[in-house]
Amino acid sequence: MKNYYYNFNLIVALFRKEFLYVKRYKFNTIFGIVFMGIMFILISKSLKQTNDAFFFYAYVTWLLMVTNYSSIMNNLTNELSLGTLEQLFLSSRNFIATLLFRSIIIFFFSFFQIIFLTILIKLIDGTYDFSMVNRFLKLLPQILLGMMSIWGISFIV
């Protein structure tokens, strides 16, 4: 039971840290959301012509996987530049578990940004058809299975 308590505290601390990064670097967050919004608008305009949501799902899955693949290496580089990498290795918690929990948190931040942008673009377009969001939520288990392989590959590299 004690191990679960430590892991829960680790997840809460990493979530707070990621939330503070989002608040602290507002320009990066806003630019990322605006850039994803522009890409979503372009994709939704092309979807009106083809009436196929496969391209949207493929783009979102690719975006989530690339974000999480690069997040592990970016986290290592940031910890190295801040000088806290040694502290992570010397802590009582497993270093790999810390990186894995951080990647999971980044995945959920990215996922909620994508859901928010999808709803916002549907409201802007005036279609008010949220079946795309519902179908994307149904694809979440398959995306999580794919994310496990991406996390494994990024730990090897």
C-alpha positions in Angstrom: 0.0 0.0 0.0 2.9 2.3 0.7 4.2 2.0 -2.8 0.9 3.0 -4.3 0.9 6.1 -2.0 4.4 7.1 -3.2 3.3 6.6 -6.8 0.2 8.6 -6.3 2.2 11.4 -4.7 4.7 11.2 -7.6 1.8 11.5 -10.2 0.3 14.5 -8.3 3.7 16.2 -8.1 4.5 15.6 -11.8 1.0 16.8 -12.7 1.5 20.0 -10.7 4.9 20.5 -12.4 3.5 20.1 -15.9 0.6 22.4 -15.0 3.1 25.0 -13.8 5.0 24.8 -17.0 1.8 25.4 -19.0 1.0 28.4 -16.8 4.6 29.7 -16.8 5.3 29.4 -20.5 2.0 30.9 -21.7 3.3 31.9 -25.1 4.5 28.3 -25.9 1.1 26.9 -24.8 -0.9 29.5 -26.7 1.3 29.0 -29.8 0.9 25.3 -29.6 -2.8 25.5 -29.3 -3.1 28.0 -32.1 -0.9 25.9 -34.4 -2.9 22.7 -33.6 -6.1 24.7 -34.2 -4.9 25.9 -37.6 -4.0 22.4 -38.6 -7.4 21.1 -37.3 -9.2 23.8 -39.3 -7.4 22.8 -42.4 -8.1 19.2 -41.8 -11.8 19.9 -41.1 -12.1 21.9 -44.3 -10.7 19.0 -46.3 -13.0 16.6 -44.4 -16.1 18.6 -45.6 -15.0 17.8 -49.1 -14.2 14.1 -48.6 -16.6 13.4 -45.7 -14.1 11.0 -44.2 -12.8 11.4 -40.7 -10.0 8.9 -41.1 -7.5 11.6 -41.9 -8.4 13.4 -38.7 -8.0 10.3 -36.6 -4.7 9.5 -38.3 -3.4 13.0 -37.7 -4.4 13.1 -34.1 -2.9 9.7 -33.4 0.3 10.7 -35.2 0.4 14.0 -33.2 -0.1 12.2 -29.9 2.6 9.6 -30.7 5.2 12.2 -31.9 4.5 14.4 -28.8 5.0 11.5 -26.4 8.0 10.0 -28.2 9.8 13.3 -28.1 8.7 14.1 -24.6 11.0 11.6 -23.0 14.1 12.9 -24.7 13.0 16.5 -24.1 12.5 15.7 -20.4 16.0 14.1 -20.2 17.5 17.1 -21.9 15.7 19.6 -19.7 16.7 17.7 -16.5 20.3 17.6 -17.7 20.4 21.3 -18.4 18.8 22.2 -15.1 21.2 19.9 -13.2 18.5 17.8 -11.6 19.1 14.6 -13.5 21.5 13.3 -10.8 18.9 14.0 -8.2 16.4 11.9 -10.1 18.8 9.0 -10.3 19.6 9.2 -6.6 16.0 9.5 -5.4 14.2 6.6 -3.8 11.8 6.4 -6.7 12.5 4.5 -9.9 13.9 6.8 -12.6 12.1 4.9 -15.4 8.8 5.1 -13.5 9.2 8.8 -13.1 9.8 9.2 -16.8 6.8 6.9 -17.6 4.5 8.8 -15.3 5.6 12.1 -16.8 5.0 10.8 -20.3 1.5 9.6 -19.3 0.7 13.1 -17.9 2.0 14.8 -21.1 -0.2 12.4 -23.1 -3.3 13.3 -21.1 -2.5 17.1 -21.4 -2.1 16.7 -25.2 -5.3 14.5 -25.4 -7.4 17.1 -23.6 -6.0 19.9 -25.7 -7.0 18.0 -28.8 -10.5 17.3 -27.5 -10.9 20.9 -26.5 -9.8 22.1 -30.0 -12.0 19.6 -31.8 -15.1 20.8 -29.9 -14.0 24.5 -30.4 -13.6 24.0 -34.2 -17.0 22.2 -34.5 -18.5 25.2 -32.7 -16.7 27.7 -35.0 -17.7 25.7 -38.1 -21.3 25.8 -37.0 -21.8 22.0 -37.6 -22.4 21.1 -34.0 -21.7 17.5 -34.9 -19.8 16.1 -31.9 -19.8 12.5 -33.2 -16.2 12.9 -34.2 -15.3 13.6 -30.6 -17.3 10.6 -29.4 -15.7 8.3 -32.0 -12.3 9.6 -31.0 -13.0 8.8 -27.3 -13.9 5.3 -28.4 -10.5 5.0 -30.1 -8.7 5.9 -26.8 -8.0 2.3 -25.8 -6.3 1.5 -29.1 -4.3 4.8 -28.9 -3.2 3.9 -25.4 -2.0 0.5 -26.7 0.0 2.2 -29.4 1.4 4.7 -26.9 2.8 1.8 -24.8 4.9 0.7 -27.8 6.0 4.3 -28.4 7.0 4.7 -24.8 9.0 1.4 -25.0 10.8 2.5 -28.1 11.6 5.9 -26.6 13.1 4.3 -23.5 15.3 2.1 -25.7 16.5 5.0 -27.8 
